[in-house]
Amino acid sequence: MPDYLSHRQNAVVTDPQNIAALNSCLETLADQFGLAWLEQPGNNPVQELWQAKHAMATNELLNLGDAIGNLLQADGRWTKRQIELMKSSDAGQRAGATFEILGLSLFNGPGQKVIPARDDQKGYDGTVVLQDGCLMVSIKNHGVSTHETDFLKRSGEIHGEFLDCMARSRANAMDVRIMALKQPTTADWSTLRGQIADVVAGNKPADSAAWQGFRRLLDPRWQPSPWHASYAFLLLAPFHPNEQKKFEDKIGEGIANLERHCSQVPPDVCRTLFLRLSASASIPDCAQWAREYFDQYPNTNVEVIVLYQAALAVDMAKDTTQITHHFVPVFGTKYAAWRDGGTAPRGFSINSLVGKIEMNATRLVMSNGVTTMPMPAGYMFQRSEINRYYDPQKGQHDAVISNPAPGVFINAVSGPGPALMMRASTDSRLLLLP
């Protein structure tokens, strides 16, 4: 077996026996996607992850390889067809096929067996066979919205203007945080871009009804390098008012499809809508909206809605980053009858090769790496590059590089030469499930 793992960062295990199992996940990807295709330049997320060598890219590939290996055993023809869709140039088609593979595989585990739906089977995407019953799973991918995509694009442009202004004025050690007071219009974005030079120069920008924020120096405990520009940049905006409606429409669409094709099922079948949310979505808000849907339609022929969110989460106490699989089941009125209808209470779980399974909401916090405060729900664009100076004359020889928050990187320098930097994704988002 070719050794695909040794040339990559691996933060999972070091035991030789387990490393062989991990390497087999990467071998599955090389076999199924084709090594020549994986190594081609392109903007396909699988190609980008294969060519990136950092630990999080490895983790995403391991989960994908494990999922494909599991589903090839269950239905090779279905899995190969999904892989071809993942290689498509159509981003929407890619995203749907990717989550069908990763989403169904999450139900593989002890006492649970996944069977993808037949080509002629409408209404659901797979069956999860349990010891005493089954789940009929319909998968819906509610990823990054057009509103958030636009926010991230425009924030990236503002961030670029900020860096240009810093370079022109040779500014250093700047901490800038900006918040939109309402959903920004095109004119509001133009206004903000025109204010950035004043922000960097320390001049008070013209008052704006759309923006508020502040500029200050980075916390001196970071010991910013005098030779390398350091900065922290954060831009926030409230969710677009249509986000809730789009979420509710996605629930309604998924449930209507299940009801249309699966209105009558045996009592041991649990109709399950499995809905993926983007990394920035508010799980508590979405869970509340799902409960409100069941309250409004108590006779819905769907037993449970499972909300799922994959994201990179930082354990601030341990200064570690890992994939978190956050899932929240929202039960309809008919779930209890299914749960209690067997010889023992029925239930299910989700499982993943890499990452932590979490049912409690991950807290979104604002951090400069030293202090934290709660983050308001909304869209976030965060980039920080802090070049910390370790002075050898003061005995500071043990340099530490880290990624304490999404988009925040702490580099290490000991002089005017190149900084020691972490290999990682720029924005700390998962590529397969953004």
Secondary structure by P-SEA (a helix, b strand, c coil): cccccccccccccccaaaaaaaaaaaaaaaaaacccccccccccaaaaaaacccaaaaaaaaaaaaaaaaaaaacaaaaaaaaaaaacccaaaaaaaaaaaaaaaccccccbbbbccccccccccbbbbccccccbbbbbbbcccaaaaaaaaaaaaaaaaaaaaaaaacccbbbbbbbbcccccaaaaaaaaaaaaaaaacccccccccccccccccccccccccccccbbbbbbbccccaaaaaaaaaaaaaaaaaaaccccccccccccbbbbbcccccaaaaaaaaaaaaaacccccccbbbbbbbbbbbcccccbbbbbbbbbbbbccaaaaaaacccccccccccccbbbbbccbbbbbbbcccccccccccbbbbbbbbbbbbbccccccccccccccccbbbbbbccccccccccccccccccccc
